[in-house]
């Protein structure tokens, strides 16, 4: 069962490498925000599965933090694009 | 039996995650990319988390955190996608030339 978990974590990291292409290329700021939002979700999943694989509960807090606060970056960038600074 | 369910759910989730990433790279327009990004979370992340819950049990340390992460993603991700799409439209990101409707602009 542990092999499945580490395989999922490695696959999520590979998907992050795919999304980095859009993060580097993206013609507008919005494209980069979309890629970054997806990357943070995949990061949370990868950390969660690595926590289960290595059996360390301390990594669970990292995954939970990433999943709950990653959207703040997207919200702040969206607000900045819509109304400008402040 | 349990392992088979876990592996099947992981395969479904990873398939949708990879296809969503390919969509984010290949779609011609920021709005279509946002759609692919939400697919990556809804159909890609949730089956993988459900697989973790099935493997560990819903009241174990890891299973309960997986359920919490799933609930958070379900609440937070549509809000973030909506905010990004709205900001992109208001800041004047052009639509793909094949787009047929522009509903917010119509009177």
N, CA and C atoms of all chains as a GROMACS GRO file, in nm:
protein
  579
    1UNK      N    1   0.083  -0.121   0.000
    1UNK     CA    2   0.000   0.000   0.000
    1UNK      C    3   0.086   0.126   0.000
    2UNK      N    4   0.202   0.120   0.068
    2UNK     CA    5   0.287   0.239   0.074
    2UNK      C    6   0.345   0.273  -0.062
    3UNK      N    7   0.365   0.173  -0.146
    3UNK     CA    8   0.416   0.200  -0.280
    3UNK      C    9   0.316   0.285  -0.359
    4UNK      N   10   0.185   0.258  -0.339
    4UNK     CA   11   0.083   0.337  -0.408
    4UNK      C   12   0.093   0.484  -0.365
    5UNK      N   13   0.112   0.506  -0.234
    5UNK     CA   14   0.114   0.644  -0.184
    5UNK      C   15   0.233   0.721  -0.238
    6UNK      N   16   0.352   0.660  -0.238
    6UNK     CA   17   0.468   0.733  -0.289
    6UNK      C   18   0.456   0.752  -0.439
    7UNK      N   19   0.390   0.657  -0.509
    7UNK     CA   20   0.371   0.674  -0.654
    7UNK      C   21   0.281   0.793  -0.681
    8UNK      N   22   0.174   0.807  -0.600
    8UNK     CA   23   0.084   0.923  -0.619
    8UNK      C   24   0.159   1.053  -0.592
    9UNK      N   25   0.242   1.055  -0.486
    9UNK     CA   26   0.316   1.178  -0.455
    9UNK      C   27   0.410   1.214  -0.568
   10UNK      N   28   0.481   1.114  -0.624
   10UNK     CA   29   0.574   1.143  -0.732
   10UNK      C   30   0.499   1.191  -0.856
   11UNK      N   31   0.381   1.131  -0.882
   11UNK     CA   32   0.303   1.173  -0.999
   11UNK      C   33   0.256   1.317  -0.983
   12UNK      N   34   0.217   1.355  -0.860
   12UNK     CA   35   0.175   1.495  -0.839
   12UNK      C   36   0.292   1.590  -0.865
   13UNK      N   37   0.412   1.550  -0.822
   13UNK     CA   38   0.529   1.636  -0.846
   13UNK      C   39   0.556   1.648  -0.996
   14UNK      N   40   0.535   1.538  -1.070
   14UNK     CA   41   0.554   1.543  -1.216
   14UNK      C   42   0.454   1.638  -1.280
   15UNK      N   43   0.329   1.636  -1.228
   15UNK     CA   44   0.228   1.729  -1.279
   15UNK      C   45   0.267   1.874  -1.249
   16UNK      N   46   0.328   1.896  -1.132
   16UNK     CA   47   0.376   2.031  -1.099
   16UNK      C   48   0.480   2.075  -1.202
   17UNK      N   49   0.568   1.983  -1.242
   17UNK     CA   50   0.668   2.017  -1.343
   17UNK      C   51   0.602   2.053  -1.476
   18UNK      N   52   0.492   1.984  -1.511
   18UNK     CA   53   0.417   2.019  -1.632
   18UNK      C   54   0.359   2.160  -1.620
   19UNK      N   55   0.302   2.191  -1.502
   19UNK     CA   56   0.235   2.320  -1.485
   19UNK      C   57   0.334   2.435  -1.482
   20UNK      N   58   0.460   2.406  -1.447
   20UNK     CA   59   0.563   2.510  -1.447
   20UNK      C   60   0.580   2.571  -1.586
   21UNK      N   61   0.552   2.488  -1.692
   21UNK     CA   62   0.563   2.539  -1.828
   21UNK      C   63   0.467   2.656  -1.848
   22UNK      N   64   0.342   2.637  -1.801
   22UNK     CA   65   0.243   2.745  -1.817
   22UNK      C   66   0.280   2.863  -1.728
   23UNK      N   67   0.337   2.834  -1.611
   23UNK     CA   68   0.378   2.942  -1.521
   23UNK      C   69   0.487   3.026  -1.586
   24UNK      N   70   0.576   2.963  -1.664
   24UNK     CA   71   0.682   3.038  -1.728
   24UNK      C   72   0.634   3.107  -1.855
   25UNK      N   73   0.543   3.042  -1.930
   25UNK     CA   74   0.503   3.094  -2.061
   25UNK      C   75   0.394   3.200  -2.053
   26UNK      N   76   0.296   3.175  -1.962
   26UNK     CA   77   0.169   3.245  -1.960
   26UNK      C   78   0.170   3.387  -2.012
   27UNK      N   79   0.095   3.418  -2.114
   27UNK     CA   80   0.105   3.552  -2.172
   27UNK      C   81   0.055   3.662  -2.077
   28UNK      N   82  -0.044   3.634  -1.996
   28UNK     CA   83  -0.094   3.737  -1.906
   28UNK      C   84  -0.073   3.693  -1.761
   29UNK      N   85  -0.093   3.790  -1.670
   29UNK     CA   86  -0.075   3.758  -1.528
   29UNK      C   87  -0.178   3.654  -1.484
   30UNK      N   88  -0.299   3.659  -1.540
   30UNK     CA   89  -0.405   3.568  -1.497
   30UNK      C   90  -0.368   3.422  -1.525
   31UNK      N   91  -0.302   3.398  -1.640
   31UNK     CA   92  -0.259   3.262  -1.670
   31UNK      C   93  -0.164   3.210  -1.563
   32UNK      N   94  -0.074   3.299  -1.521
   32UNK     CA   95   0.022   3.256  -1.420
   32UNK      C   96  -0.047   3.231  -1.288
   33UNK      N   97  -0.149   3.311  -1.255
   33UNK     CA   98  -0.221   3.288  -1.129
   33UNK      C   99  -0.293   3.154  -1.132
   34UNK      N  100  -0.354   3.122  -1.247
   34UNK     CA  101  -0.424   2.993  -1.259
   34UNK      C  102  -0.326   2.878  -1.238
   35UNK      N  103  -0.210   2.887  -1.303
   35UNK     CA  104  -0.110   2.780  -1.288
   35UNK      C  105  -0.062   2.770  -1.144
   36UNK      N  106  -0.042   2.886  -1.079
   36UNK     CA  107   0.009   2.886  -0.942
   36UNK      C  108  -0.093   2.827  -0.846
   37UNK      N  109  -0.222   2.859  -0.868
   37UNK     CA  110  -0.328   2.805  -0.784
   37UNK      C  111  -0.331   2.652  -0.794
   38UNK      N  112  -0.323   2.601  -0.916
   38UNK     CA  113  -0.324   2.456  -0.934
   38UNK      C  114  -0.200   2.393  -0.873
   39UNK      N  115  -0.085   2.459  -0.888
   39UNK     CA  116   0.039   2.405  -0.832
   39UNK      C  117   0.030   2.394  -0.681
   40UNK      N  118  -0.032   2.493  -0.616
   40UNK     CA  119  -0.038   2.486  -0.469
   40UNK      C  120  -0.128   2.371  -0.424
   41UNK      N  121  -0.237   2.348  -0.499
   41UNK     CA  122  -0.322   2.233  -0.464
   41UNK      C  123  -0.245   2.102  -0.478
   42UNK      N  124  -0.172   2.089  -0.591
   42UNK     CA  125  -0.096   1.965  -0.611
   42UNK      C  126   0.012   1.950  -0.504
   43UNK      N  127   0.071   2.063  -0.461
   43UNK     CA  128   0.172   2.059  -0.355
   43UNK      C  129   0.111   2.002  -0.227
   44UNK      N  130  -0.010   2.051  -0.192
   44UNK     CA  131  -0.075   2.002  -0.070
   44UNK      C  132  -0.097   1.852  -0.079
   45UNK      N  133  -0.144   1.805  -0.197
   45UNK     CA  134  -0.167   1.661  -0.211
   45UNK      C  135  -0.038   1.582  -0.200
   46UNK      N  136   0.069   1.633  -0.263
   46UNK     CA  137   0.196   1.560  -0.260
   46UNK      C  138   0.249   1.551  -0.117
   47UNK      N  139   0.238   1.661  -0.042
   47UNK     CA  140   0.286   1.659   0.097
   47UNK      C  141   0.202   1.564   0.181
   48UNK      N  142   0.071   1.564   0.157
   48UNK     CA  143  -0.018   1.474   0.232
   48UNK      C  144   0.019   1.329   0.209
   49UNK      N  145   0.042   1.294   0.081
   49UNK     CA  146   0.072   1.153   0.052
   49UNK      C  147   0.212   1.117   0.099
   50UNK      N  148   0.304   1.214   0.097
   50UNK     CA  149   0.436   1.183   0.152
   50UNK      C  150   0.429   1.164   0.302
   51UNK      N  151   0.339   1.238   0.369
   51UNK     CA  152   0.321   1.219   0.512
   51UNK      C  153   0.273   1.078   0.542
   52UNK      N  154   0.176   1.030   0.460
   52UNK     CA  155   0.128   0.893   0.485
   52UNK      C  156   0.237   0.792   0.455
   53UNK      N  157   0.315   0.819   0.349
   53UNK     CA  158   0.420   0.723   0.311
   53UNK      C  159   0.526   0.711   0.419
   54UNK      N  160   0.572   0.827   0.469
   54UNK     CA  161   0.682   0.823   0.566
   54UNK      C  162   0.632   0.812   0.709
   55UNK      N  163   0.497   0.812   0.728
   55UNK     CA  164   0.436   0.794   0.860
   55UNK      C  165   0.482   0.901   0.959
   56UNK      N  166   0.480   1.027   0.916
   56UNK     CA  167   0.514   1.137   1.005
   56UNK      C  168   0.395   1.231   1.010
   57UNK      N  169   0.335   1.242   1.128
   57UNK     CA  170   0.213   1.323   1.136
   57UNK      C  171   0.243   1.471   1.129
   58UNK      N  172   0.367   1.512   1.146
   58UNK     CA  173   0.396   1.656   1.147
   58UNK      C  174   0.378   1.716   1.008
   59UNK      N  175   0.396   1.634   0.903
   59UNK     CA  176   0.377   1.686   0.768
   59UNK      C  177   0.231   1.715   0.737
   60UNK      N  178   0.140   1.654   0.815
   60UNK     CA  179  -0.002   1.675   0.789
   60UNK      C  180  -0.040   1.822   0.807
   61UNK      N  181   0.024   1.889   0.903
   61UNK     CA  182  -0.008   2.030   0.925
   61UNK      C  183   0.035   2.115   0.806
   62UNK      N  184   0.148   2.077   0.745
   62UNK     CA  185   0.194   2.148   0.626
   62UNK      C  186   0.090   2.135   0.514
   63UNK      N  187   0.041   2.013   0.494
   63UNK     CA  188  -0.058   1.990   0.388
   63UNK      C  189  -0.186   2.068   0.415
   64UNK      N  190  -0.229   2.066   0.541
   64UNK     CA  191  -0.353   2.136   0.576
   64UNK      C  192  -0.337   2.286   0.557
   65UNK      N  193  -0.221   2.339   0.595
   65UNK     CA  194  -0.195   2.482   0.579
   65UNK      C  195  -0.194   2.520   0.431
   66UNK      N  196  -0.128   2.437   0.350
   66UNK     CA  197  -0.121   2.466   0.206
   66UNK      C  198  -0.260   2.465   0.145
   67UNK      N  199  -0.343   2.367   0.185
   67UNK     CA  200  -0.476   2.356   0.125
   67UNK      C  201  -0.565   2.471   0.168
   68UNK      N  202  -0.548   2.520   0.292
   68UNK     CA  203  -0.642   2.622   0.339
   68UNK      C  204  -0.597   2.764   0.306
   69UNK      N  205  -0.466   2.788   0.290
   69UNK     CA  206  -0.421   2.924   0.267
   69UNK      C  207  -0.370   2.950   0.126
   70UNK      N  208  -0.366   2.846   0.043
   70UNK     CA  209  -0.314   2.869  -0.092
   70UNK      C  210  -0.406   2.960  -0.173
   71UNK      N  211  -0.536   2.956  -0.139
   71UNK     CA  212  -0.628   3.038  -0.218
   71UNK      C  213  -0.610   3.187  -0.188
   72UNK      N  214  -0.550   3.220  -0.073
   72UNK     CA  215  -0.533   3.362  -0.039
   72UNK      C  216  -0.448   3.433  -0.143
   73UNK      N  217  -0.345   3.364  -0.195
   73UNK     CA  218  -0.263   3.424  -0.300
   73UNK      C  219  -0.346   3.458  -0.422
   74UNK      N  220  -0.432   3.363  -0.463
   74UNK     CA  221  -0.517   3.386  -0.581
   74UNK      C  222  -0.613   3.502  -0.555
   75UNK      N  223  -0.673   3.506  -0.434
   75UNK     CA  224  -0.769   3.611  -0.404
   75UNK      C  225  -0.700   3.748  -0.405
   76UNK      N  226  -0.581   3.755  -0.344
   76UNK     CA  227  -0.510   3.883  -0.337
   76UNK      C  228  -0.470   3.931  -0.477
   77UNK      N  229  -0.421   3.839  -0.560
   77UNK     CA  230  -0.384   3.877  -0.696
   77UNK      C  231  -0.506   3.921  -0.775
   78UNK      N  232  -0.621   3.852  -0.756
   78UNK     CA  233  -0.741   3.890  -0.829
   78UNK      C  234  -0.786   4.029  -0.789
   79UNK      N  235  -0.780   4.058  -0.659
   79UNK     CA  236  -0.820   4.189  -0.613
   79UNK      C  237  -0.726   4.297  -0.668
   80UNK      N  238  -0.597   4.264  -0.674
   80UNK     CA  239  -0.500   4.360  -0.728
   80UNK      C  240  -0.526   4.387  -0.875
   81UNK      N  241  -0.557   4.282  -0.951
   81UNK     CA  242  -0.584   4.302  -1.094
   81UNK      C  243  -0.710   4.384  -1.114
   82UNK      N  244  -0.808   4.363  -1.025
   82UNK     CA  245  -0.937   4.429  -1.045
   82UNK      C  246  -0.932   4.576  -1.007
   83UNK      N  247  -0.869   4.609  -0.894
   83UNK     CA  248  -0.879   4.745  -0.841
   83UNK      C  249  -0.746   4.815  -0.827
   84UNK      N  250  -0.637   4.754  -0.859
   84UNK     CA  251  -0.508   4.818  -0.841
   84UNK      C  252  -0.459   4.806  -0.698
   85UNK      N  253  -0.344   4.864  -0.671
   85UNK     CA  254  -0.284   4.851  -0.539
   85UNK      C  255  -0.372   4.919  -0.435
   86UNK      N  256  -0.403   4.853  -0.326
   86UNK     CA  257  -0.485   4.900  -0.215
   86UNK      C  258  -0.630   4.930  -0.249
   87UNK      N  259  -0.907  -0.662  -0.178
   87UNK     CA  260  -1.024  -0.587  -0.227
   87UNK      C  261  -1.007  -0.438  -0.200
   88UNK      N  262  -0.967  -0.408  -0.074
   88UNK     CA  263  -0.949  -0.266  -0.039
   88UNK      C  264  -0.837  -0.204  -0.123
   89UNK      N  265  -0.730  -0.281  -0.142
   89UNK     CA  266  -0.619  -0.229  -0.221
   89UNK      C  267  -0.660  -0.202  -0.364
   90UNK      N  268  -0.745  -0.289  -0.418
   90UNK     CA  269  -0.792  -0.272  -0.556
   90UNK      C  270  -0.870  -0.141  -0.568
   91UNK      N  271  -0.959  -0.114  -0.470
   91UNK     CA  272  -1.038   0.010  -0.474
   91UNK      C  273  -0.945   0.130  -0.466
   92UNK      N  274  -0.844   0.121  -0.377
   92UNK     CA  275  -0.751   0.233  -0.360
   92UNK      C  276  -0.676   0.261  -0.490
   93UNK      N  277  -0.628   0.153  -0.552
   93UNK     CA  278  -0.550   0.172  -0.675
   93UNK      C  279  -0.637   0.228  -0.787
   94UNK      N  280  -0.763   0.179  -0.795
   94UNK     CA  281  -0.853   0.229  -0.900
   94UNK      C  282  -0.882   0.378  -0.879
   95UNK      N  283  -0.909   0.417  -0.754
   95UNK     CA  284  -0.938   0.558  -0.727
   95UNK      C  285  -0.817   0.646  -0.756
   96UNK      N  286  -0.697   0.596  -0.721
   96UNK     CA  287  -0.576   0.673  -0.749
   96UNK      C  288  -0.556   0.689  -0.900
   97UNK      N  289  -0.585   0.583  -0.976
   97UNK     CA  290  -0.568   0.591  -1.122
   97UNK      C  291  -0.664   0.693  -1.180
   98UNK      N  292  -0.792   0.692  -1.135
   98UNK     CA  293  -0.888   0.790  -1.185
   98UNK      C  294  -0.842   0.931  -1.154
   99UNK      N  295  -0.800   0.952  -1.027
   99UNK     CA  296  -0.758   1.086  -0.989
   99UNK      C  297  -0.636   1.133  -1.065
  100UNK      N  298  -0.538   1.045  -1.084
  100UNK     CA  299  -0.417   1.087  -1.154
  100UNK      C  300  -0.444   1.110  -1.301
  101UNK      N  301  -0.536   1.030  -1.360
  101UNK     CA  302  -0.570   1.054  -1.500
  101UNK      C  303  -0.629   1.193  -1.518
  102UNK      N  304  -0.725   1.230  -1.430
  102UNK     CA  305  -0.787   1.361  -1.446
  102UNK      C  306  -0.690   1.473  -1.412
  103UNK      N  307  -0.598   1.447  -1.317
  103UNK     CA  308  -0.499   1.550  -1.285
  103UNK      C  309  -0.408   1.578  -1.404
  104UNK      N  310  -0.360   1.470  -1.467
  104UNK     CA  311  -0.268   1.488  -1.580
  104UNK      C  312  -0.340   1.552  -1.698
  105UNK      N  313  -0.467   1.509  -1.723
  105UNK     CA  314  -0.539   1.568  -1.835
  105UNK      C  315  -0.570   1.715  -1.808
  106UNK      N  316  -0.597   1.750  -1.681
  106UNK     CA  317  -0.619   1.891  -1.648
  106UNK      C  318  -0.493   1.972  -1.668
  107UNK      N  319  -0.378   1.916  -1.633
  107UNK     CA  320  -0.252   1.988  -1.652
  107UNK      C  321  -0.223   2.009  -1.800
  108UNK      N  322  -0.249   1.905  -1.880
  108UNK     CA  323  -0.230   1.919  -2.025
  108UNK      C  324  -0.325   2.024  -2.080
  109UNK      N  325  -0.448   2.028  -2.026
  109UNK     CA  326  -0.543   2.130  -2.069
  109UNK      C  327  -0.496   2.270  -2.033
  110UNK      N  328  -0.438   2.284  -1.912
  110UNK     CA  329  -0.389   2.416  -1.872
  110UNK      C  330  -0.276   2.460  -1.966
  111UNK      N  331  -0.197   2.365  -2.013
  111UNK     CA  332  -0.088   2.403  -2.103
  111UNK      C  333  -0.142   2.434  -2.243
  112UNK      N  334  -0.240   2.358  -2.292
  112UNK     CA  335  -0.274   2.364  -2.432
  112UNK      C  336  -0.395   2.452  -2.466
  113UNK      N  337  -0.478   2.486  -2.366
  113UNK     CA  338  -0.596   2.567  -2.397
  113UNK      C  339  -0.556   2.706  -2.445
  114UNK      N  340  -0.636   2.767  -2.535
  114UNK     CA  341  -0.592   2.891  -2.599
  114UNK      C  342  -0.622   3.019  -2.521
  115UNK      N  343  -0.683   3.009  -2.403
  115UNK     CA  344  -0.748   3.126  -2.347
  115UNK      C  345  -0.747   3.112  -2.195
  116UNK      N  346  -0.741   3.224  -2.123
  116UNK     CA  347  -0.731   3.211  -1.977
  116UNK      C  348  -0.859   3.154  -1.916
  117UNK      N  349  -0.973   3.183  -1.976
  117UNK     CA  350  -1.100   3.135  -1.919
  117UNK      C  351  -1.112   2.983  -1.935
  118UNK      N  352  -1.069   2.932  -2.049
  118UNK     CA  353  -1.070   2.787  -2.067
  118UNK      C  354  -0.968   2.720  -1.975
  119UNK      N  355  -0.857   2.789  -1.950
  119UNK     CA  356  -0.758   2.732  -1.858
  119UNK      C  357  -0.813   2.726  -1.716
  120UNK      N  358  -0.893   2.826  -1.678
  120UNK     CA  359  -0.955   2.823  -1.544
  120UNK      C  360  -1.047   2.703  -1.531
  121UNK      N  361  -1.120   2.673  -1.639
  121UNK     CA  362  -1.209   2.557  -1.637
  121UNK      C  363  -1.128   2.428  -1.615
  122UNK      N  364  -1.016   2.415  -1.687
  122UNK     CA  365  -0.932   2.296  -1.669
  122UNK      C  366  -0.876   2.289  -1.528
  123UNK      N  367  -0.844   2.406  -1.472
  123UNK     CA  368  -0.788   2.407  -1.336
  123UNK      C  369  -0.890   2.357  -1.236
  124UNK      N  370  -1.018   2.398  -1.252
  124UNK     CA  371  -1.118   2.346  -1.156
  124UNK      C  372  -1.142   2.198  -1.176
  125UNK      N  373  -1.133   2.149  -1.299
  125UNK     CA  374  -1.144   2.003  -1.321
  125UNK      C  375  -1.034   1.930  -1.249
  126UNK      N  376  -0.914   1.986  -1.251
  126UNK     CA  377  -0.802   1.921  -1.184
  126UNK      C  378  -0.831   1.900  -1.037
  127UNK      N  379  -0.895   1.999  -0.974
  127UNK     CA  380  -0.924   1.984  -0.831
  127UNK      C  381  -1.043   1.891  -0.808
  128UNK      N  382  -1.155   1.916  -0.880
  128UNK     CA  383  -1.277   1.842  -0.848
  128UNK      C  384  -1.266   1.694  -0.883
  129UNK      N  385  -1.221   1.666  -1.005
  129UNK     CA  386  -1.216   1.526  -1.047
  129UNK      C  387  -1.080   1.463  -1.023
  130UNK      N  388  -0.976   1.544  -1.001
  130UNK     CA  389  -0.843   1.488  -0.984
  130UNK      C  390  -0.803   1.471  -0.840
  131UNK      N  391  -0.828   1.574  -0.758
  131UNK     CA  392  -0.781   1.568  -0.619
  131UNK      C  393  -0.876   1.488  -0.532
  132UNK      N  394  -1.008   1.501  -0.557
  132UNK     CA  395  -1.103   1.435  -0.467
  132UNK      C  396  -1.095   1.282  -0.470
  133UNK      N  397  -1.088   1.215  -0.589
  133UNK     CA  398  -1.074   1.068  -0.585
  133UNK      C  399  -0.948   1.021  -0.515
  134UNK      N  400  -0.838   1.098  -0.530
  134UNK     CA  401  -0.714   1.058  -0.463
  134UNK      C  402  -0.731   1.068  -0.311
  135UNK      N  403  -0.798   1.175  -0.266
  135UNK     CA  404  -0.821   1.189  -0.122
  135UNK      C  405  -0.916   1.082  -0.070
  136UNK      N  406  -1.018   1.050  -0.150
  136UNK     CA  407  -1.110   0.943  -0.110
  136UNK      C  408  -1.035   0.810  -0.102
  137UNK      N  409  -0.939   0.789  -0.192
  137UNK     CA  410  -0.858   0.667  -0.186
  137UNK      C  411  -0.781   0.660  -0.055
  138UNK      N  412  -0.729   0.776  -0.013
  138UNK     CA  413  -0.657   0.779   0.115
  138UNK      C  414  -0.750   0.747   0.232
  139UNK      N  415  -0.872   0.802   0.226
  139UNK     CA  416  -0.970   0.774   0.332
  139UNK      C  417  -1.005   0.626   0.334
  140UNK      N  418  -1.022   0.565   0.215
  140UNK     CA  419  -1.055   0.423   0.209
  140UNK      C  420  -0.941   0.339   0.264
  141UNK      N  421  -0.816   0.382   0.235
  141UNK     CA  422  -0.702   0.302   0.279
  141UNK      C  423  -0.682   0.310   0.429
  142UNK      N  424  -0.701   0.428   0.487
  142UNK     CA  425  -0.665   0.448   0.627
  142UNK      C  426  -0.786   0.445   0.720
  143UNK      N  427  -0.907   0.457   0.666
  143UNK     CA  428  -1.025   0.465   0.752
  143UNK      C  429  -1.056   0.608   0.787
  144UNK      N  430  -1.184   0.645   0.794
  144UNK     CA  431  -1.220   0.787   0.808
  144UNK      C  432  -1.190   0.847   0.944
  145UNK      N  433  -1.168   0.770   1.048
  145UNK     CA  434  -1.143   0.828   1.180
  145UNK      C  435  -0.997   0.818   1.220
  146UNK      N  436  -0.911   0.766   1.132
  146UNK     CA  437  -0.769   0.760   1.166
  146UNK      C  438  -0.704   0.897   1.151
  147UNK      N  439  -0.578   0.909   1.190
  147UNK     CA  440  -0.510   1.038   1.185
  147UNK      C  441  -0.503   1.091   1.041
  148UNK      N  442  -0.459   1.004   0.949
  148UNK     CA  443  -0.441   1.050   0.812
  148UNK      C  444  -0.573   1.064   0.738
  149UNK      N  445  -0.667   0.971   0.764
  149UNK     CA  446  -0.795   0.977   0.694
  149UNK      C  447  -0.875   1.100   0.729
  150UNK      N  448  -0.873   1.139   0.858
  150UNK     CA  449  -0.951   1.257   0.897
  150UNK      C  450  -0.892   1.383   0.835
  151UNK      N  451  -0.758   1.391   0.829
  151UNK     CA  452  -0.697   1.509   0.765
  151UNK      C  453  -0.726   1.512   0.615
  152UNK      N  454  -0.731   1.393   0.554
  152UNK     CA  455  -0.763   1.389   0.411
  152UNK      C  456  -0.905   1.440   0.387
  153UNK      N  457  -0.998   1.401   0.476
  153UNK     CA  458  -1.136   1.450   0.463
  153UNK      C  459  -1.142   1.602   0.480
  154UNK      N  460  -1.062   1.653   0.576
  154UNK     CA  461  -1.060   1.798   0.600
  154UNK      C  462  -1.006   1.872   0.478
  155UNK      N  463  -0.898   1.818   0.420
  155UNK     CA  464  -0.840   1.881   0.300
  155UNK      C  465  -0.941   1.878   0.185
  156UNK      N  466  -1.015   1.766   0.172
  156UNK     CA  467  -1.114   1.756   0.065
  156UNK      C  468  -1.223   1.862   0.082
  157UNK      N  469  -1.272   1.878   0.207
  157UNK     CA  470  -1.377   1.977   0.231
  157UNK      C  471  -1.326   2.118   0.202
  158UNK      N  472  -1.203   2.146   0.246
  158UNK     CA  473  -1.147   2.279   0.222
  158UNK      C  474  -1.134   2.307   0.073
  159UNK      N  475  -1.085   2.208  -0.003
  159UNK     CA  476  -1.068   2.227  -0.148
  159UNK      C  477  -1.202   2.251  -0.214
  160UNK      N  478  -1.305   2.175  -0.170
  160UNK     CA  479  -1.438   2.190  -0.231
  160UNK      C  480  -1.494   2.330  -0.204
  161UNK      N  481  -1.465   2.387  -0.087
  161UNK     CA  482  -1.520   2.519  -0.057
  161UNK      C  483  -1.438   2.628  -0.126
  162UNK      N  484  -1.306   2.616  -0.119
  162UNK     CA  485  -1.218   2.727  -0.151
  162UNK      C  486  -1.193   2.741  -0.301
  163UNK      N  487  -1.183   2.626  -0.370
  163UNK     CA  488  -1.137   2.635  -0.508
  163UNK      C  489  -1.236   2.702  -0.604
  164UNK      N  490  -1.370   2.677  -0.594
  164UNK     CA  491  -1.460   2.751  -0.682
  164UNK      C  492  -1.456   2.902  -0.657
  165UNK      N  493  -1.441   2.942  -0.529
  165UNK     CA  494  -1.434   3.084  -0.499
  165UNK      C  495  -1.311   3.147  -0.563
  166UNK      N  496  -1.197   3.079  -0.553
  166UNK     CA  497  -1.075   3.133  -0.612
  166UNK      C  498  -1.084   3.139  -0.763
  167UNK      N  499  -1.142   3.034  -0.826
  167UNK     CA  500  -1.156   3.034  -0.972
  167UNK      C  501  -1.245   3.148  -1.017
  168UNK      N  502  -1.355   3.168  -0.943
  168UNK     CA  503  -1.447   3.275  -0.977
  168UNK      C  504  -1.378   3.411  -0.967
  169UNK      N  505  -1.299   3.430  -0.860
  169UNK     CA  506  -1.231   3.559  -0.842
  169UNK      C  507  -1.131   3.583  -0.954
  170UNK      N  508  -1.058   3.477  -0.992
  170UNK     CA  509  -0.957   3.494  -1.098
  170UNK      C  510  -1.025   3.527  -1.231
  171UNK      N  511  -1.136   3.457  -1.263
  171UNK     CA  512  -1.204   3.481  -1.390
  171UNK      C  513  -1.259   3.622  -1.395
  172UNK      N  514  -1.318   3.667  -1.285
  172UNK     CA  515  -1.374   3.801  -1.279
  172UNK      C  516  -1.265   3.907  -1.294
  173UNK      N  517  -1.151   3.884  -1.225
  173UNK     CA  518  -1.042   3.981  -1.235
  173UNK      C  519  -0.984   3.983  -1.376
  174UNK      N  520  -0.974   3.865  -1.438
  174UNK     CA  521  -0.920   3.861  -1.573
  174UNK      C  522  -1.012   3.936  -1.669
  175UNK      N  523  -1.144   3.917  -1.653
  175UNK     CA  524  -1.238   3.986  -1.742
  175UNK      C  525  -1.231   4.136  -1.720
  176UNK      N  526  -1.227   4.179  -1.593
  176UNK     CA  527  -1.228   4.323  -1.565
  176UNK      C  528  -1.098   4.389  -1.606
  177UNK      N  529  -0.986   4.314  -1.600
  177UNK     CA  530  -0.860   4.375  -1.639
  177UNK      C  531  -0.836   4.363  -1.789
  178UNK      N  532  -0.936   4.314  -1.864
  178UNK     CA  533  -0.930   4.323  -2.009
  178UNK      C  534  -0.848   4.217  -2.077
  179UNK      N  535  -0.838   4.097  -2.018
  179UNK     CA  536  -0.772   3.988  -2.089
  179UNK      C  537  -0.861   3.946  -2.206
  180UNK      N  538  -0.809   3.941  -2.328
  180UNK     CA  539  -0.896   3.911  -2.443
  180UNK      C  540  -0.939   3.766  -2.445
  181UNK      N  541  -1.062   3.744  -2.498
  181UNK     CA  542  -1.108   3.606  -2.516
  181UNK      C  543  -1.044   3.548  -2.641
  182UNK      N  544  -1.055   3.415  -2.650
  182UNK     CA  545  -1.009   3.346  -2.770
  182UNK      C  546  -1.091   3.395  -2.889
  183UNK      N  547  -1.029   3.401  -3.008
  183UNK     CA  548  -1.104   3.455  -3.123
  183UNK      C  549  -1.218   3.363  -3.165
  184UNK      N  550  -1.219   3.236  -3.122
  184UNK     CA  551  -1.328   3.146  -3.155
  184UNK      C  552  -1.445   3.154  -3.058
  185UNK      N  553  -1.435   3.242  -2.956
  185UNK     CA  554  -1.545   3.252  -2.859
  185UNK      C  555  -1.668   3.311  -2.927
  186UNK      N  556  -1.787   3.257  -2.892
  186UNK     CA  557  -1.908   3.298  -2.963
  186UNK      C  558  -1.993   3.395  -2.881
  187UNK      N  559  -1.978   3.399  -2.749
  187UNK     CA  560  -2.063   3.487  -2.669
  187UNK      C  561  -1.980   3.562  -2.567
  188UNK      N  562  -2.022   3.683  -2.538
  188UNK     CA  563  -1.958   3.764  -2.435
  188UNK      C  564  -2.069   3.822  -2.349
  189UNK      N  565  -2.124   3.738  -2.261
  189UNK     CA  566  -2.248   3.776  -2.193
  189UNK      C  567  -2.236   3.898  -2.103
  190UNK      N  568  -2.130   3.917  -2.026
  190UNK     CA  569  -2.128   4.036  -1.938
  190UNK      C  570  -2.129   4.167  -2.016
  191UNK      N  571  -2.086   4.164  -2.142
  191UNK     CA  572  -2.081   4.290  -2.216
  191UNK      C  573  -2.215   4.326  -2.278
  192UNK      N  574  -2.304   4.227  -2.295
  192UNK     CA  575  -2.433   4.257  -2.359
  192UNK      C  576  -2.520   4.338  -2.264
  193UNK      N  577  -2.595   4.434  -2.315
  193UNK     CA  578  -2.677   4.522  -2.230
  193UNK      C  579  -2.794   4.449  -2.166
   0.00000   0.00000   0.00000
